[in-house]
Amino acid sequence: MRSALLTTGRKWMLVLEPGEELLETITAWCVSAGVTQAAVTLFGAFRSVRLIATNNQLADEEPPLADTLDVTYVEGSGSGTVTTVDGSPKPHIHVAVGVKSQGAAAYAGHVLHAEAHYTVEVMVTEVISPTFVLRPDARAFGLNSLHFAEVSEAEA
């Protein structure tokens, strides 16, 4: 486990309009507000969501999924972070959403694309320190994982 005491800055509530794409909107807003890293929570209704997920049987559930899954007309909640990658803010969001027409059958995963339906509310809490760093983690199959620049591995 890694941990770090966060020093937070400003907080905002973003309200996405119907048709706005979640990741693009958060990214553009962060650029305009000068936010380079943040913690994010959200909830709302989505017309469509593309997740890293699957409906297929898996021979081995341990490695990361290569599949994507599209679900439509869902409502749910999620959270994540914003880090700076190659000079641009990059949201990393996971959601759990229920399909309205399927008795709210749930899907969860990493968001690749999400289009707001009615409204989506996003709380953004700026993180001043420590600096968030994404780097490959061999213990997580080489996926980029969040690290803290000012926290030594011995402290984390």
C-alpha positions, -999 to 999 in steps of 0.1 A, spaced: 0 0 0 10 36 -6 -4 65 13 1 102 15 -15 130 34 -31 153 9 -30 190 9 -61 201 -9 -69 234 -26 -100 247 -42 -132 226 -48 -157 229 -76 -189 213 -86 -192 208 -124 -226 200 -139 -224 184 -173 -251 192 -198 -268 165 -219 -245 153 -247 -212 163 -230 -185 137 -229 -173 131 -193 -135 127 -198 -132 154 -225 -152 179 -204 -132 173 -172 -100 176 -192 -109 208 -209 -123 223 -177 -90 214 -158 -70 231 -185 -91 263 -182 -91 263 -144 -54 255 -141 -60 223 -122 -32 198 -127 -42 171 -102 -74 164 -83 -96 139 -66 -130 134 -84 -164 121 -74 -194 120 -96 -230 107 -101 -256 111 -127 -273 97 -158 -254 87 -189 -267 80 -224 -238 57 -230 -207 45 -212 -178 25 -226 -159 6 -200 -130 -17 -198 -152 -47 -189 -166 -79 -204 -196 -101 -205 -175 -131 -216 -162 -160 -196 -126 -155 -186 -101 -183 -185 -81 -163 -160 -95 -134 -140 -61 -123 -127 -47 -102 -156 -62 -69 -168 -90 -71 -193 -85 -63 -229 -122 -61 -236 -145 -31 -237 -182 -30 -231 -207 -4 -241 -238 1 -220 -266 26 -226 -291 45 -206 -275 40 -172 -273 59 -139 -246 56 -113 -217 70 -95 -179 70 -98 -147 84 -86 -111 89 -96 -82 112 -100 -68 137 -124 -30 136 -130 -8 154 -154 5 133 -182 28 149 -209 17 183 -197 -20 177 -199 -46 168 -172 -57 132 -175 -88 119 -157 -88 83 -145 -124 75 -136 -141 43 -126 -179 40 -123 -206 16 -112 -237 21 -133 -271 4 -135 -290 -1 -168 -324 14 -163 -342 -11 -186 -326 -41 -170 -338 -36 -134 -307 -15 -128 -284 -45 -136 -249 -32 -127 -218 -28 -147 -185 -14 -133 -151 -5 -147 -126 20 -160 -143 47 -181 -131 51 -217 -160 72 -228 -192 85 -212 -219 107 -226 -241 127 -202 -278 120 -206 -298 142 -182 -272 156 -160 -239 145 -144 -226 162 -113 -188 161 -107 -171 173 -76 -134 182 -82 -111 187 -53 -77 201 -63 -47 184 -48 -18 207 -40 5 181 -27 20 156 -29 25 154 -67 6 125 -83 28 104 -106 16 76 -128 41 49 -135 41 12 -145 38 -12 -117 51 -47 -123 29 -61 -95 -2 -47 -114 7 -64 -147 26 -33 -158 -4 -10 -156 2 26 -147 -5 31 -110 -7 62 -89 25 71 -69 33 102 -48 65 121 -59 73 136 -25 67 105 -5 95 79 -3 87 43 -9 97 36 27 70 60 40 43 48 16 
